[in-house]
Amino acid sequence: MADIVPADVRSRMMSGIRGTDTKPEQLLRKGLHAQGFRFRLHDRMLPGKPDIVLSRYRAVIFAHGCFWHGHDCHMFRWPSTREAYWRKKIGGNRERDTRSEEALREAGWRCAVIWECALRGRGRLPFSLVIDRLANWLKEGGDFLEITGKID
């Protein structure tokens, strides 16, 4: 199926998609800050440049977009145009995520992944539940936390 918009319009639309300071990331930061947590953002010294770094807890948080990271949920669907490009792009993102998480764990960091579907869409969880689970994980420990949206 051909794209419904011209290439220059599609290019402009895609260039407007942010890699940092996304809405899910901003929500998480606001919720954590309200709970009293203090953090750094996008530390380039750490593998994968985590979205939120809480040095005091030796923990990092990634706010993953379901499309860009190929999450198996209702918010992700493989594009029908340029399939080879998108499979390579999203597959590369997944591989990079895995490598980054492994490198962080080997360096003694704890990792959390909060998926976009937990914060938006039809399967979203109550925001207070997401923040409470994240806060409990930070305080009580555990190597890894993943929060996804409800399954329909």
C-alpha positions in Angstrom: 0.0 0.0 0.0 1.4 3.4 -1.0 1.8 6.2 1.6 -1.1 8.6 1.6 1.0 11.7 2.1 3.8 13.0 -0.1 7.4 12.2 0.8 8.2 15.7 1.9 5.2 15.9 4.2 6.0 12.5 5.7 9.6 13.6 6.3 8.4 16.7 8.1 6.0 14.6 10.2 8.7 12.1 11.2 11.2 14.8 12.0 8.8 16.2 14.6 8.9 13.0 16.6 11.0 13.5 19.7 13.5 11.1 21.1 13.8 12.8 24.5 11.3 14.6 26.7 8.4 12.6 25.4 5.0 12.9 27.0 5.3 9.5 28.8 8.8 10.5 30.0 7.5 13.8 31.3 4.7 12.1 33.1 7.0 9.7 34.9 9.4 12.6 35.9 6.5 14.6 37.3 5.2 11.7 39.3 8.5 10.7 40.7 9.4 14.2 41.6 6.1 14.6 43.4 7.0 11.5 45.4 10.3 13.1 46.5 12.7 11.4 44.1 15.5 13.4 42.5 17.2 12.3 39.3 19.3 13.1 36.3 18.2 12.9 32.7 19.7 11.2 29.7 23.1 10.5 31.2 25.4 10.0 28.2 28.0 8.2 30.3 25.7 5.2 30.8 24.9 2.6 28.2 21.7 3.4 26.3 21.5 6.9 27.7 18.7 6.1 30.1 15.7 8.5 30.3 15.9 8.8 34.1 18.9 8.1 36.3 18.5 7.8 40.1 22.1 7.4 41.3 21.1 7.2 45.0 19.2 4.0 44.2 21.6 2.8 41.6 18.6 2.6 39.2 17.7 3.7 35.7 14.4 4.1 34.0 13.6 3.8 30.3 10.3 5.1 29.0 9.8 3.1 25.9 7.4 4.0 23.1 5.5 0.9 22.0 5.9 1.5 18.3 9.6 2.5 18.3 10.6 -0.4 20.5 8.3 -3.0 19.0 6.3 -3.9 22.1 3.8 -6.7 21.8 0.7 -4.8 22.7 -2.4 -3.2 21.1 -0.4 0.0 20.3 2.1 -1.7 18.0 1.4 -2.7 14.5 4.0 -3.4 11.8 3.8 -0.7 9.1 2.5 -2.0 5.8 4.9 0.2 3.7 8.6 -0.2 3.5 8.4 -3.4 5.6 12.1 -4.3 5.3 13.2 -0.9 6.5 10.9 -0.9 9.5 11.7 -4.5 10.5 15.4 -3.6 10.4 14.9 -0.3 12.3 12.7 -1.7 15.1 14.7 -4.9 15.3 17.8 -2.8 15.8 16.1 -0.8 18.5 15.2 -4.0 20.3 18.7 -5.3 20.1 20.2 -2.0 21.3 17.8 -2.1 24.2 18.9 -5.6 25.2 22.6 -4.7 25.0 22.1 -1.5 27.0 20.2 -3.3 29.8 22.8 -6.1 30.0 25.6 -3.6 30.1 23.9 -1.6 32.8 23.2 -4.7 34.9 26.8 -5.8 34.6 27.9 -2.3 35.8 25.6 -2.8 38.9 22.6 -0.7 37.8 19.0 -1.8 38.3 16.8 -1.2 35.2 13.1 -0.4 34.9 11.2 -0.3 31.6 7.9 1.6 31.5 6.0 1.0 28.3 3.9 3.7 26.7 0.8 1.4 26.8 0.9 1.6 30.6 0.4 5.3 30.4 -1.8 5.8 27.4 -4.2 4.0 25.2 -7.1 1.6 26.0 -4.9 -0.6 28.3 -3.5 2.2 30.4 -3.1 1.7 34.1 -4.1 4.3 36.7 -1.2 6.7 36.8 -0.9 6.5 40.6 -0.5 2.8 40.3 2.4 3.1 37.9 4.2 5.7 40.1 3.5 3.6 43.2 4.9 0.5 41.7 7.9 2.4 40.4 8.5 4.0 43.8 8.2 0.7 45.7 10.7 -0.9 43.3 13.1 1.9 43.8 12.9 1.7 47.6 12.6 -2.0 48.1 15.1 -3.2 45.4 15.0 -5.8 42.7 17.1 -6.0 39.6 14.5 -5.4 36.9 11.0 -3.9 36.6 8.7 -3.8 33.6 5.4 -2.1 33.6 3.0 -2.6 30.7 -0.6 -1.8 30.0 -3.5 -4.1 30.9 -4.2 -7.0 28.6 -7.7 -6.7 27.1 
